[in-house]
Amino acid sequence: MRTLTALFLLSALTSCGQTGPLQMPPAPREAPPPPPAVAPQVENGETNDNSGE
């Protein structure tokens, strides 16, 4: 039983499916665009609707 367990553990450790050296993915070439600007918040209940009042 001990031999069977040892063989199972050895086969599980050696058969991960990866072949060749492990490599990191290439770095992205361009930075993502910045997020859109957020409109400033209005204080004291004033509106900023440009209605001409």
mmCIF file of the N, C-alpha and C atoms, coordinates in Angstrom:
data_MODEL
# 
_entry.id   MODEL 
# 
loop_
_atom_site.group_PDB 
_atom_site.id 
_atom_site.type_symbol 
_atom_site.label_atom_id 
_atom_site.label_alt_id 
_atom_site.label_comp_id 
_atom_site.label_asym_id 
_atom_site.label_entity_id 
_atom_site.label_seq_id 
_atom_site.pdbx_PDB_ins_code 
_atom_site.Cartn_x 
_atom_site.Cartn_y 
_atom_site.Cartn_z 
_atom_site.occupancy 
_atom_site.B_iso_or_equiv 
_atom_site.pdbx_formal_charge 
_atom_site.auth_seq_id 
_atom_site.auth_comp_id 
_atom_site.auth_asym_id 
_atom_site.auth_atom_id 
_atom_site.pdbx_PDB_model_num 
ATOM 1   N N  . MET A 1 1  ? 0.828   -1.205 0.000   1.00 0.00 ? 1  MET A N  1 
ATOM 2   C CA . MET A 1 1  ? 0.000   0.000  0.000   1.00 0.00 ? 1  MET A CA 1 
ATOM 3   C C  . MET A 1 1  ? 0.867   1.262  0.000   1.00 0.00 ? 1  MET A C  1 
ATOM 4   N N  . ARG A 1 2  ? 1.956   1.212  0.756   1.00 0.00 ? 2  ARG A N  1 
ATOM 5   C CA . ARG A 1 2  ? 2.860   2.367  0.831   1.00 0.00 ? 2  ARG A CA 1 
ATOM 6   C C  . ARG A 1 2  ? 3.511   2.627  -0.530  1.00 0.00 ? 2  ARG A C  1 
ATOM 7   N N  . THR A 1 3  ? 3.834   1.556  -1.241  1.00 0.00 ? 3  THR A N  1 
ATOM 8   C CA . THR A 1 3  ? 4.448   1.700  -2.562  1.00 0.00 ? 3  THR A CA 1 
ATOM 9   C C  . THR A 1 3  ? 3.464   2.324  -3.547  1.00 0.00 ? 3  THR A C  1 
ATOM 10  N N  . LEU A 1 4  ? 2.226   1.901  -3.475  1.00 0.00 ? 4  LEU A N  1 
ATOM 11  C CA . LEU A 1 4  ? 1.203   2.451  -4.356  1.00 0.00 ? 4  LEU A CA 1 
ATOM 12  C C  . LEU A 1 4  ? 1.000   3.947  -4.102  1.00 0.00 ? 4  LEU A C  1 
ATOM 13  N N  . THR A 1 5  ? 0.988   4.343  -2.825  1.00 0.00 ? 5  THR A N  1 
ATOM 14  C CA . THR A 1 5  ? 0.838   5.760  -2.478  1.00 0.00 ? 5  THR A CA 1 
ATOM 15  C C  . THR A 1 5  ? 2.030   6.571  -2.977  1.00 0.00 ? 5  THR A C  1 
ATOM 16  N N  . ALA A 1 6  ? 3.231   6.036  -2.817  1.00 0.00 ? 6  ALA A N  1 
ATOM 17  C CA . ALA A 1 6  ? 4.433   6.731  -3.270  1.00 0.00 ? 6  ALA A CA 1 
ATOM 18  C C  . ALA A 1 6  ? 4.426   6.892  -4.792  1.00 0.00 ? 6  ALA A C  1 
ATOM 19  N N  . LEU A 1 7  ? 4.023   5.851  -5.510  1.00 0.00 ? 7  LEU A N  1 
ATOM 20  C CA . LEU A 1 7  ? 3.963   5.947  -6.971  1.00 0.00 ? 7  LEU A CA 1 
ATOM 21  C C  . LEU A 1 7  ? 2.920   6.964  -7.424  1.00 0.00 ? 7  LEU A C  1 
ATOM 22  N N  . PHE A 1 8  ? 1.791   6.998  -6.735  1.00 0.00 ? 8  PHE A N  1 
ATOM 23  C CA . PHE A 1 8  ? 0.762   7.970  -7.083  1.00 0.00 ? 8  PHE A CA 1 
ATOM 24  C C  . PHE A 1 8  ? 1.261   9.394  -6.866  1.00 0.00 ? 8  PHE A C  1 
ATOM 25  N N  . LEU A 1 9  ? 1.900   9.648  -5.736  1.00 0.00 ? 9  LEU A N  1 
ATOM 26  C CA . LEU A 1 9  ? 2.403   10.999 -5.454  1.00 0.00 ? 9  LEU A CA 1 
ATOM 27  C C  . LEU A 1 9  ? 3.478   11.409 -6.447  1.00 0.00 ? 9  LEU A C  1 
ATOM 28  N N  . LEU A 1 10 ? 4.374   10.493 -6.789  1.00 0.00 ? 10 LEU A N  1 
ATOM 29  C CA . LEU A 1 10 ? 5.418   10.829 -7.762  1.00 0.00 ? 10 LEU A CA 1 
ATOM 30  C C  . LEU A 1 10 ? 4.823   11.114 -9.132  1.00 0.00 ? 10 LEU A C  1 
ATOM 31  N N  . SER A 1 11 ? 3.849   10.329 -9.552  1.00 0.00 ? 11 SER A N  1 
ATOM 32  C CA . SER A 1 11 ? 3.256   10.570 -10.863 1.00 0.00 ? 11 SER A CA 1 
ATOM 33  C C  . SER A 1 11 ? 2.452   11.863 -10.873 1.00 0.00 ? 11 SER A C  1 
ATOM 34  N N  . ALA A 1 12 ? 1.802   12.205 -9.753  1.00 0.00 ? 12 ALA A N  1 
ATOM 35  C CA . ALA A 1 12 ? 1.033   13.449 -9.686  1.00 0.00 ? 12 ALA A CA 1 
ATOM 36  C C  . ALA A 1 12 ? 1.949   14.668 -9.740  1.00 0.00 ? 12 ALA A C  1 
ATOM 37  N N  . LEU A 1 13 ? 3.121   14.556 -9.126  1.00 0.00 ? 13 LEU A N  1 
ATOM 38  C CA . LEU A 1 13 ? 4.044   15.691 -9.122  1.00 0.00 ? 13 LEU A CA 1 
ATOM 39  C C  . LEU A 1 13 ? 4.755   15.878 -10.457 1.00 0.00 ? 13 LEU A C  1 
ATOM 40  N N  . THR A 1 14 ? 4.984   14.815 -11.179 1.00 0.00 ? 14 THR A N  1 
ATOM 41  C CA . THR A 1 14 ? 5.755   14.924 -12.421 1.00 0.00 ? 14 THR A CA 1 
ATOM 42  C C  . THR A 1 14 ? 4.895   15.082 -13.654 1.00 0.00 ? 14 THR A C  1 
ATOM 43  N N  . SER A 1 15 ? 3.594   14.910 -13.566 1.00 0.00 ? 15 SER A N  1 
ATOM 44  C CA . SER A 1 15 ? 2.764   14.964 -14.777 1.00 0.00 ? 15 SER A CA 1 
ATOM 45  C C  . SER A 1 15 ? 1.799   16.141 -14.738 1.00 0.00 ? 15 SER A C  1 
ATOM 46  N N  . CYS A 1 16 ? 2.333   17.355 -14.625 1.00 0.00 ? 16 CYS A N  1 
ATOM 47  C CA . CYS A 1 16 ? 1.471   18.531 -14.566 1.00 0.00 ? 16 CYS A CA 1 
ATOM 48  C C  . CYS A 1 16 ? 0.988   18.959 -15.943 1.00 0.00 ? 16 CYS A C  1 
ATOM 49  N N  . GLY A 1 17 ? 1.610   18.471 -17.022 1.00 0.00 ? 17 GLY A N  1 
ATOM 50  C CA . GLY A 1 17 ? 1.158   18.792 -18.366 1.00 0.00 ? 17 GLY A CA 1 
ATOM 51  C C  . GLY A 1 17 ? 1.920   19.929 -19.016 1.00 0.00 ? 17 GLY A C  1 
ATOM 52  N N  . GLN A 1 18 ? 2.718   20.672 -18.297 1.00 0.00 ? 18 GLN A N  1 
ATOM 53  C CA . GLN A 1 18 ? 3.494   21.764 -18.877 1.00 0.00 ? 18 GLN A CA 1 
ATOM 54  C C  . GLN A 1 18 ? 4.770   21.211 -19.498 1.00 0.00 ? 18 GLN A C  1 
ATOM 55  N N  . THR A 1 19 ? 5.074   21.650 -20.712 1.00 0.00 ? 19 THR A N  1 
ATOM 56  C CA . THR A 1 19 ? 6.326   21.255 -21.352 1.00 0.00 ? 19 THR A CA 1 
ATOM 57  C C  . THR A 1 19 ? 7.137   22.500 -21.623 1.00 0.00 ? 19 THR A C  1 
ATOM 58  N N  . GLY A 1 20 ? 8.422   22.395 -21.542 1.00 0.00 ? 20 GLY A N  1 
ATOM 59  C CA . GLY A 1 20 ? 9.300   23.528 -21.786 1.00 0.00 ? 20 GLY A CA 1 
ATOM 60  C C  . GLY A 1 20 ? 9.375   24.453 -20.585 1.00 0.00 ? 20 GLY A C  1 
ATOM 61  N N  . PRO A 1 21 ? 10.191  25.495 -20.683 1.00 0.00 ? 21 PRO A N  1 
ATOM 62  C CA . PRO A 1 21 ? 10.339  26.424 -19.561 1.00 0.00 ? 21 PRO A CA 1 
ATOM 63  C C  . PRO A 1 21 ? 9.098   27.292 -19.381 1.00 0.00 ? 21 PRO A C  1 
ATOM 64  N N  . LEU A 1 22 ? 8.820   27.654 -18.154 1.00 0.00 ? 22 LEU A N  1 
ATOM 65  C CA . LEU A 1 22 ? 7.698   28.550 -17.880 1.00 0.00 ? 22 LEU A CA 1 
ATOM 66  C C  . LEU A 1 22 ? 8.094   29.972 -18.255 1.00 0.00 ? 22 LEU A C  1 
ATOM 67  N N  . GLN A 1 23 ? 7.178   30.730 -18.839 1.00 0.00 ? 23 GLN A N  1 
ATOM 68  C CA . GLN A 1 23 ? 7.474   32.081 -19.302 1.00 0.00 ? 23 GLN A CA 1 
ATOM 69  C C  . GLN A 1 23 ? 6.387   33.028 -18.843 1.00 0.00 ? 23 GLN A C  1 
ATOM 70  N N  . MET A 1 24 ? 6.783   34.268 -18.579 1.00 0.00 ? 24 MET A N  1 
ATOM 71  C CA . MET A 1 24 ? 5.827   35.320 -18.253 1.00 0.00 ? 24 MET A CA 1 
ATOM 72  C C  . MET A 1 24 ? 5.218   35.842 -19.553 1.00 0.00 ? 24 MET A C  1 
ATOM 73  N N  . PRO A 1 25 ? 3.957   36.259 -19.552 1.00 0.00 ? 25 PRO A N  1 
ATOM 74  C CA . PRO A 1 25 ? 3.364   36.828 -20.770 1.00 0.00 ? 25 PRO A CA 1 
ATOM 75  C C  . PRO A 1 25 ? 4.037   38.160 -21.103 1.00 0.00 ? 25 PRO A C  1 
ATOM 76  N N  . PRO A 1 26 ? 4.037   38.545 -22.375 1.00 0.00 ? 26 PRO A N  1 
ATOM 77  C CA . PRO A 1 26 ? 4.665   39.821 -22.742 1.00 0.00 ? 26 PRO A CA 1 
ATOM 78  C C  . PRO A 1 26 ? 3.927   40.994 -22.117 1.00 0.00 ? 26 PRO A C  1 
ATOM 79  N N  . ALA A 1 27 ? 4.670   42.056 -21.830 1.00 0.00 ? 27 ALA A N  1 
ATOM 80  C CA . ALA A 1 27 ? 4.084   43.263 -21.233 1.00 0.00 ? 27 ALA A CA 1 
ATOM 81  C C  . ALA A 1 27 ? 3.195   43.960 -22.253 1.00 0.00 ? 27 ALA A C  1 
ATOM 82  N N  . PRO A 1 28 ? 2.129   44.637 -21.803 1.00 0.00 ? 28 PRO A N  1 
ATOM 83  C CA . PRO A 1 28 ? 1.281   45.375 -22.754 1.00 0.00 ? 28 PRO A CA 1 
ATOM 84  C C  . PRO A 1 28 ? 2.073   46.511 -23.395 1.00 0.00 ? 28 PRO A C  1 
ATOM 85  N N  . ARG A 1 29 ? 1.778   46.775 -24.651 1.00 0.00 ? 29 ARG A N  1 
ATOM 86  C CA . ARG A 1 29 ? 2.547   47.786 -25.386 1.00 0.00 ? 29 ARG A CA 1 
ATOM 87  C C  . ARG A 1 29 ? 2.086   49.206 -25.105 1.00 0.00 ? 29 ARG A C  1 
ATOM 88  N N  . GLU A 1 30 ? 0.790   49.392 -24.846 1.00 0.00 ? 30 GLU A N  1 
ATOM 89  C CA . GLU A 1 30 ? 0.271   50.735 -24.605 1.00 0.00 ? 30 GLU A CA 1 
ATOM 90  C C  . GLU A 1 30 ? -0.482  50.752 -23.284 1.00 0.00 ? 30 GLU A C  1 
ATOM 91  N N  . ALA A 1 31 ? -0.425  51.882 -22.615 1.00 0.00 ? 31 ALA A N  1 
ATOM 92  C CA . ALA A 1 31 ? -1.178  52.041 -21.374 1.00 0.00 ? 31 ALA A CA 1 
ATOM 93  C C  . ALA A 1 31 ? -2.648  52.258 -21.712 1.00 0.00 ? 31 ALA A C  1 
ATOM 94  N N  . PRO A 1 32 ? -3.544  51.790 -20.859 1.00 0.00 ? 32 PRO A N  1 
ATOM 95  C CA . PRO A 1 32 ? -4.971  52.035 -21.122 1.00 0.00 ? 32 PRO A CA 1 
ATOM 96  C C  . PRO A 1 32 ? -5.289  53.519 -21.025 1.00 0.00 ? 32 PRO A C  1 
ATOM 97  N N  . PRO A 1 33 ? -6.318  53.989 -21.734 1.00 0.00 ? 33 PRO A N  1 
ATOM 98  C CA . PRO A 1 33 ? -6.653  55.418 -21.686 1.00 0.00 ? 33 PRO A CA 1 
ATOM 99  C C  . PRO A 1 33 ? -7.122  55.809 -20.286 1.00 0.00 ? 33 PRO A C  1 
ATOM 100 N N  . PRO A 1 34 ? -6.894  57.067 -19.894 1.00 0.00 ? 34 PRO A N  1 
ATOM 101 C CA . PRO A 1 34 ? -7.325  57.509 -18.566 1.00 0.00 ? 34 PRO A CA 1 
ATOM 102 C C  . PRO A 1 34 ? -8.850  57.542 -18.476 1.00 0.00 ? 34 PRO A C  1 
ATOM 103 N N  . PRO A 1 35 ? -9.385  57.404 -17.275 1.00 0.00 ? 35 PRO A N  1 
ATOM 104 C CA . PRO A 1 35 ? -10.844 57.458 -17.139 1.00 0.00 ? 35 PRO A CA 1 
ATOM 105 C C  . PRO A 1 35 ? -11.374 58.849 -17.469 1.00 0.00 ? 35 PRO A C  1 
ATOM 106 N N  . PRO A 1 36 ? -12.637 58.967 -17.877 1.00 0.00 ? 36 PRO A N  1 
ATOM 107 C CA . PRO A 1 36 ? -13.191 60.286 -18.214 1.00 0.00 ? 36 PRO A CA 1 
ATOM 108 C C  . PRO A 1 36 ? -13.255 61.179 -16.978 1.00 0.00 ? 36 PRO A C  1 
ATOM 109 N N  . ALA A 1 37 ? -13.149 62.484 -17.208 1.00 0.00 ? 37 ALA A N  1 
ATOM 110 C CA . ALA A 1 37 ? -13.168 63.454 -16.106 1.00 0.00 ? 37 ALA A CA 1 
ATOM 111 C C  . ALA A 1 37 ? -14.561 63.483 -15.476 1.00 0.00 ? 37 ALA A C  1 
ATOM 112 N N  . VAL A 1 38 ? -14.589 63.672 -14.182 1.00 0.00 ? 38 VAL A N  1 
ATOM 113 C CA . VAL A 1 38 ? -15.850 63.740 -13.449 1.00 0.00 ? 38 VAL A CA 1 
ATOM 114 C C  . VAL A 1 38 ? -16.226 65.204 -13.283 1.00 0.00 ? 38 VAL A C  1 
ATOM 115 N N  . ALA A 1 39 ? -17.503 65.544 -13.530 1.00 0.00 ? 39 ALA A N  1 
ATOM 116 C CA . ALA A 1 39 ? -17.973 66.920 -13.386 1.00 0.00 ? 39 ALA A CA 1 
ATOM 117 C C  . ALA A 1 39 ? -17.887 67.335 -11.917 1.00 0.00 ? 39 ALA A C  1 
ATOM 118 N N  . PRO A 1 40 ? -17.502 68.580 -11.635 1.00 0.00 ? 40 PRO A N  1 
ATOM 119 C CA . PRO A 1 40 ? -17.426 69.016 -10.237 1.00 0.00 ? 40 PRO A CA 1 
ATOM 120 C C  . PRO A 1 40 ? -18.814 69.038 -9.585  1.00 0.00 ? 40 PRO A C  1 
ATOM 121 N N  . GLN A 1 41 ? -18.833 68.747 -8.319  1.00 0.00 ? 41 GLN A N  1 
ATOM 122 C CA . GLN A 1 41 ? -20.099 68.748 -7.592  1.00 0.00 ? 41 GLN A CA 1 
ATOM 123 C C  . GLN A 1 41 ? -20.518 70.180 -7.275  1.00 0.00 ? 41 GLN A C  1 
ATOM 124 N N  . VAL A 1 42 ? -21.822 70.417 -7.306  1.00 0.00 ? 42 VAL A N  1 
ATOM 125 C CA . VAL A 1 42 ? -22.379 71.737 -7.024  1.00 0.00 ? 42 VAL A CA 1 
ATOM 126 C C  . VAL A 1 42 ? -22.658 71.836 -5.532  1.00 0.00 ? 42 VAL A C  1 
ATOM 127 N N  . GLU A 1 43 ? -22.270 72.969 -4.930  1.00 0.00 ? 43 GLU A N  1 
ATOM 128 C CA . GLU A 1 43 ? -22.465 73.157 -3.492  1.00 0.00 ? 43 GLU A CA 1 
ATOM 129 C C  . GLU A 1 43 ? -23.605 74.147 -3.238  1.00 0.00 ? 43 GLU A C  1 
ATOM 130 N N  . ASN A 1 44 ? -24.173 74.114 -2.054  1.00 0.00 ? 44 ASN A N  1 
ATOM 131 C CA . ASN A 1 44 ? -25.183 75.053 -1.567  1.00 0.00 ? 44 ASN A CA 1 
ATOM 132 C C  . ASN A 1 44 ? -26.462 75.061 -2.402  1.00 0.00 ? 44 ASN A C  1 
ATOM 133 N N  . GLY A 1 45 ? -26.806 73.980 -3.042  1.00 0.00 ? 45 GLY A N  1 
ATOM 134 C CA . GLY A 1 45 ? -28.051 73.888 -3.773  1.00 0.00 ? 45 GLY A CA 1 
ATOM 135 C C  . GLY A 1 45 ? -28.084 74.679 -5.074  1.00 0.00 ? 45 GLY A C  1 
ATOM 136 N N  . GLU A 1 46 ? -26.976 75.235 -5.511  1.00 0.00 ? 46 GLU A N  1 
ATOM 137 C CA . GLU A 1 46 ? -26.933 75.982 -6.774  1.00 0.00 ? 46 GLU A CA 1 
ATOM 138 C C  . GLU A 1 46 ? -27.011 75.000 -7.927  1.00 0.00 ? 46 GLU A C  1 
ATOM 139 N N  . THR A 1 47 ? -27.613 75.408 -9.012  1.00 0.00 ? 47 THR A N  1 
ATOM 140 C CA . THR A 1 47 ? -27.658 74.567 -10.192 1.00 0.00 ? 47 THR A CA 1 
ATOM 141 C C  . THR A 1 47 ? -26.713 75.141 -11.227 1.00 0.00 ? 47 THR A C  1 
ATOM 142 N N  . ASN A 1 48 ? -26.274 74.266 -12.113 1.00 0.00 ? 48 ASN A N  1 
ATOM 143 C CA . ASN A 1 48 ? -25.372 74.670 -13.172 1.00 0.00 ? 48 ASN A CA 1 
ATOM 144 C C  . ASN A 1 48 ? -25.962 74.216 -14.507 1.00 0.00 ? 48 ASN A C  1 
ATOM 145 N N  . ASP A 1 49 ? -27.225 74.683 -14.771 1.00 0.00 ? 49 ASP A N  1 
ATOM 146 C CA . ASP A 1 49 ? -27.904 74.227 -15.962 1.00 0.00 ? 49 ASP A CA 1 
ATOM 147 C C  . ASP A 1 49 ? -27.867 75.263 -17.104 1.00 0.00 ? 49 ASP A C  1 
ATOM 148 N N  . ASN A 1 50 ? -27.264 76.427 -16.871 1.00 0.00 ? 50 ASN A N  1 
ATOM 149 C CA . ASN A 1 50 ? -27.129 77.480 -17.901 1.00 0.00 ? 50 ASN A CA 1 
ATOM 150 C C  . ASN A 1 50 ? -28.480 77.856 -18.515 1.00 0.00 ? 50 ASN A C  1 
ATOM 151 N N  . SER A 1 51 ? -29.521 77.925 -17.708 1.00 0.00 ? 51 SER A N  1 
ATOM 152 C CA . SER A 1 51 ? -30.847 78.250 -18.241 1.00 0.00 ? 51 SER A CA 1 
ATOM 153 C C  . SER A 1 51 ? -31.075 79.771 -18.320 1.00 0.00 ? 51 SER A C  1 
ATOM 154 N N  . GLY A 1 52 ? -30.167 80.585 -17.800 1.00 0.00 ? 52 GLY A N  1 
ATOM 155 C CA . GLY A 1 52 ? -30.275 82.028 -17.907 1.00 0.00 ? 52 GLY A CA 1 
ATOM 156 C C  . GLY A 1 52 ? -31.122 82.662 -16.841 1.00 0.00 ? 52 GLY A C  1 
ATOM 157 N N  . GLU A 1 53 ? -31.387 82.004 -15.781 1.00 0.00 ? 53 GLU A N  1 
ATOM 158 C CA . GLU A 1 53 ? -32.217 82.594 -14.713 1.00 0.00 ? 53 GLU A CA 1 
ATOM 159 C C  . GLU A 1 53 ? -31.382 83.394 -13.750 1.00 0.00 ? 53 GLU A C  1 
# 
